[in-house]
């Protein structure tokens, strides 16, 4: 581990000691919000400190084992060599753990999620698959005991889903779902295909972190508000009052609508949450221009070629093309059992970030 990393760890030791004193002050304890923020930061630093202390202890043991190699007793030397090999392995593991702990955390990881699923290329078949993809996320959320609330949805005549917006609330929702954004491609024989020919269709998924009010403020003068009668699947009337809301944010041209509630005010409040999430996503792109191209490419146009994952029904196969992950349990995955895939994606991106961090430290 190079001197730059060691210096950072020593700085963290100082900060940790300062936090120990800070959170013990009566005025901090009485301030619930400040106390919660400081104790969370303290807990994060504790993990780093404990791993660093373990590494230092292993380094001392390695030094002792190396001293034993100079002994004249062959048995003592053999024992020292064996112990040294074990200690070096422990050291490597602790160094890897420390580097992961030192990686900057995504500040959005604990946020709720605004999930958007839309049928892309493929007509009715794409809409039918969009409904299946959305159910997959519903079941995954239910398994996590998160709450999922549909804000707006639009159906085709045969029960397919043109698009749906939903709010998912739960601890770590964004951290678990953020890598699901992109084009999901399906290959299968549609029920309406008499010749048995395999069709390829696409569905787009966008996962946005919900914005907090203090981060995104919307001026009423920037909004155009349209009201209309809500409708259900197949155009069936839900009510005859103008309770559905469409918001147009004129500075950006973003459009959001919500018709889930019978109350105009409730629909507007929900639509504002989605609009704020989209504006927050735009804000993130501006703040991180270096990776804006990657974020803008999360969804793309819905064309079949812009895929992150393929669901191949004839082969009973699901493949995530970013990490070469393949499962032959397509029914299980579409039933919401995507935790293994979620974990693989998180591990892959963490490894990539770690490589970048190590490269930067080496410069």
BELVEN-V517003 format. One record per backbone hydrogen bond with DSSP energy under -1.0 kcal/mol. NH is the residue of the N-H (numbers start at 1). CO is the residue of the C=O. E is the energy in kcal/mol with one decimal. If there is no record, write none. Layout:
nh->NH co->CO e->E
nh->NH co->CO e->E
This chain:
nh->6 co->2 e->-2.0
nh->7 co->3 e->-2.5
nh->8 co->4 e->-1.9
nh->9 co->5 e->-2.3
nh->10 co->6 e->-2.3
nh->11 co->7 e->-2.1
nh->12 co->8 e->-2.0
nh->13 co->9 e->-1.8
nh->14 co->10 e->-1.7
nh->15 co->11 e->-2.4
nh->16 co->12 e->-2.7
nh->17 co->13 e->-1.9
nh->18 co->14 e->-2.1
nh->19 co->15 e->-2.3
nh->20 co->16 e->-2.0
nh->21 co->17 e->-1.4
nh->22 co->18 e->-2.2
nh->23 co->19 e->-2.7
nh->25 co->22 e->-1.6
nh->29 co->25 e->-2.2
nh->30 co->26 e->-2.0
nh->32 co->30 e->-1.1
nh->35 co->31 e->-3.1
nh->36 co->32 e->-2.3
nh->37 co->33 e->-2.1
nh->38 co->34 e->-2.7
nh->39 co->35 e->-2.6
nh->40 co->36 e->-1.8
nh->41 co->37 e->-2.0
nh->42 co->38 e->-2.5
nh->43 co->39 e->-2.3
nh->44 co->40 e->-2.1
nh->45 co->41 e->-2.3
nh->46 co->42 e->-2.1
nh->47 co->43 e->-1.4
nh->48 co->44 e->-1.1
nh->49 co->45 e->-2.8
nh->50 co->46 e->-2.9
nh->51 co->47 e->-1.9
nh->52 co->48 e->-2.5
nh->53 co->49 e->-2.6
nh->54 co->50 e->-2.0
nh->55 co->51 e->-2.1
nh->56 co->52 e->-2.4
nh->57 co->53 e->-2.1
nh->58 co->54 e->-2.2
nh->59 co->55 e->-2.4
nh->60 co->56 e->-1.8
nh->61 co->57 e->-2.0
nh->62 co->58 e->-2.5
nh->63 co->59 e->-2.1
nh->64 co->60 e->-1.9
nh->65 co->61 e->-2.4
nh->66 co->62 e->-2.4
nh->67 co->63 e->-1.5
nh->68 co->64 e->-1.5
nh->70 co->67 e->-1.3
nh->71 co->68 e->-1.7
nh->77 co->73 e->-2.1
nh->78 co->74 e->-2.3
nh->79 co->75 e->-2.2
nh->80 co->76 e->-2.1
nh->81 co->77 e->-2.4
nh->82 co->78 e->-2.0
nh->83 co->79 e->-2.4
nh->84 co->80 e->-2.6
nh->85 co->81 e->-1.9
nh->86 co->82 e->-1.7
nh->87 co->83 e->-2.5
nh->88 co->84 e->-2.6
nh->89 co->85 e->-1.6
nh->90 co->86 e->-2.1
nh->91 co->87 e->-2.7
nh->92 co->88 e->-2.1
nh->93 co->89 e->-2.0
nh->94 co->90 e->-2.4
nh->95 co->91 e->-2.5
nh->96 co->92 e->-2.0
nh->97 co->93 e->-2.2
nh->98 co->94 e->-2.5
nh->99 co->95 e->-2.2
nh->100 co->96 e->-1.8
nh->101 co->97 e->-2.1
nh->102 co->98 e->-1.9
nh->109 co->106 e->-1.8
nh->111 co->108 e->-2.2
nh->113 co->168 e->-2.7
nh->114 co->208 e->-3.1
nh->115 co->166 e->-3.0
nh->116 co->206 e->-2.6
nh->117 co->164 e->-2.2
nh->118 co->204 e->-2.5
nh->119 co->162 e->-2.6
nh->120 co->202 e->-2.7
nh->121 co->302 e->-1.8
nh->125 co->122 e->-1.1
nh->127 co->123 e->-1.7
nh->128 co->124 e->-2.4
nh->129 co->125 e->-2.0
nh->130 co->126 e->-2.2
nh->131 co->127 e->-1.6
nh->132 co->128 e->-1.3
nh->133 co->129 e->-2.8
nh->134 co->130 e->-2.4
nh->135 co->131 e->-2.0
nh->136 co->132 e->-1.9
nh->137 co->133 e->-1.8
nh->138 co->134 e->-2.3
nh->139 co->135 e->-2.6
nh->140 co->136 e->-2.1
nh->141 co->137 e->-2.6
nh->142 co->138 e->-2.5
nh->143 co->139 e->-2.2
nh->144 co->140 e->-1.2
nh->145 co->142 e->-1.1
nh->146 co->141 e->-2.6
nh->147 co->169 e->-2.5
nh->149 co->167 e->-2.7
nh->151 co->165 e->-2.9
nh->152 co->165 e->-1.7
nh->154 co->163 e->-2.6
nh->156 co->160 e->-2.5
nh->159 co->156 e->-1.4
nh->161 co->127 e->-2.8
nh->162 co->154 e->-2.6
nh->163 co->154 e->-1.3
nh->164 co->117 e->-2.1
nh->165 co->152 e->-3.0
nh->166 co->115 e->-2.4
nh->167 co->149 e->-3.0
nh->168 co->113 e->-3.2
nh->169 co->147 e->-2.8
nh->173 co->170 e->-1.9
nh->174 co->111 e->-1.7
nh->175 co->109 e->-1.9
nh->176 co->172 e->-1.7
nh->177 co->173 e->-1.8
nh->178 co->174 e->-2.1
nh->180 co->177 e->-2.3
nh->182 co->205 e->-2.5
nh->184 co->203 e->-3.4
nh->185 co->309 e->-3.2
nh->186 co->201 e->-2.3
nh->187 co->311 e->-2.7
nh->188 co->199 e->-2.0
nh->193 co->190 e->-1.7
nh->199 co->188 e->-3.2
nh->201 co->186 e->-2.3
nh->202 co->121 e->-2.8
nh->203 co->184 e->-2.2
nh->204 co->118 e->-2.7
nh->205 co->182 e->-2.6
nh->206 co->116 e->-2.6
nh->208 co->114 e->-2.5
nh->210 co->112 e->-2.5
nh->215 co->212 e->-1.5
nh->216 co->212 e->-1.8
nh->222 co->219 e->-1.8
nh->223 co->220 e->-1.5
nh->224 co->248 e->-2.2
nh->226 co->246 e->-2.9
nh->228 co->244 e->-1.6
nh->232 co->236 e->-3.1
nh->235 co->232 e->-1.9
nh->236 co->233 e->-1.1
nh->238 co->230 e->-1.2
nh->243 co->241 e->-2.0
nh->244 co->228 e->-1.8
nh->245 co->258 e->-2.7
nh->246 co->226 e->-2.6
nh->247 co->256 e->-3.9
nh->248 co->224 e->-2.4
nh->249 co->254 e->-2.9
nh->250 co->222 e->-2.4
nh->250 co->248 e->-1.1
nh->253 co->249 e->-3.1
nh->256 co->247 e->-2.4
nh->258 co->245 e->-2.4
nh->259 co->151 e->-1.0
nh->267 co->263 e->-2.2
nh->268 co->264 e->-2.2
nh->269 co->265 e->-2.2
nh->270 co->266 e->-2.2
nh->271 co->267 e->-2.5
nh->272 co->268 e->-2.3
nh->273 co->269 e->-1.4
nh->274 co->270 e->-1.7
nh->275 co->271 e->-2.5
nh->276 co->272 e->-2.6
nh->277 co->273 e->-1.8
nh->278 co->274 e->-2.2
nh->279 co->275 e->-2.5
nh->280 co->276 e->-2.5
nh->281 co->277 e->-2.0
nh->282 co->278 e->-1.9
nh->283 co->279 e->-2.2
nh->284 co->280 e->-2.4
nh->285 co->281 e->-1.8
nh->286 co->282 e->-2.0
nh->287 co->283 e->-2.3
nh->288 co->284 e->-2.0
nh->291 co->288 e->-1.7
nh->295 co->291 e->-2.0
nh->296 co->292 e->-3.1
nh->297 co->293 e->-1.4
nh->298 co->295 e->-1.5
nh->306 co->303 e->-1.2
nh->307 co->305 e->-1.4
nh->308 co->183 e->-3.1
nh->309 co->183 e->-1.4
nh->310 co->319 e->-2.6
nh->311 co->185 e->-3.1
nh->312 co->317 e->-3.1
nh->313 co->187 e->-2.5
nh->316 co->313 e->-1.3
nh->317 co->312 e->-2.7
nh->318 co->327 e->-2.8
nh->319 co->310 e->-2.5
nh->320 co->325 e->-2.6
nh->321 co->308 e->-1.9
nh->325 co->320 e->-1.4
nh->327 co->318 e->-2.4
nh->333 co->329 e->-2.2
nh->334 co->330 e->-2.5
nh->336 co->333 e->-2.1
nh->337 co->332 e->-2.1
nh->338 co->336 e->-2.0
nh->342 co->338 e->-2.8
nh->343 co->339 e->-2.8
nh->344 co->340 e->-2.1
nh->345 co->341 e->-2.3
nh->346 co->342 e->-2.2
nh->347 co->343 e->-2.5
nh->348 co->344 e->-2.3
nh->349 co->345 e->-2.4
nh->350 co->346 e->-2.2
nh->351 co->347 e->-2.3
nh->352 co->348 e->-2.2
nh->353 co->349 e->-2.3
nh->354 co->350 e->-2.3
nh->355 co->351 e->-2.4
nh->356 co->352 e->-2.0
nh->357 co->353 e->-2.4
nh->358 co->354 e->-2.6
nh->359 co->355 e->-2.3
nh->360 co->356 e->-2.3
nh->361 co->357 e->-2.3
nh->362 co->358 e->-1.6
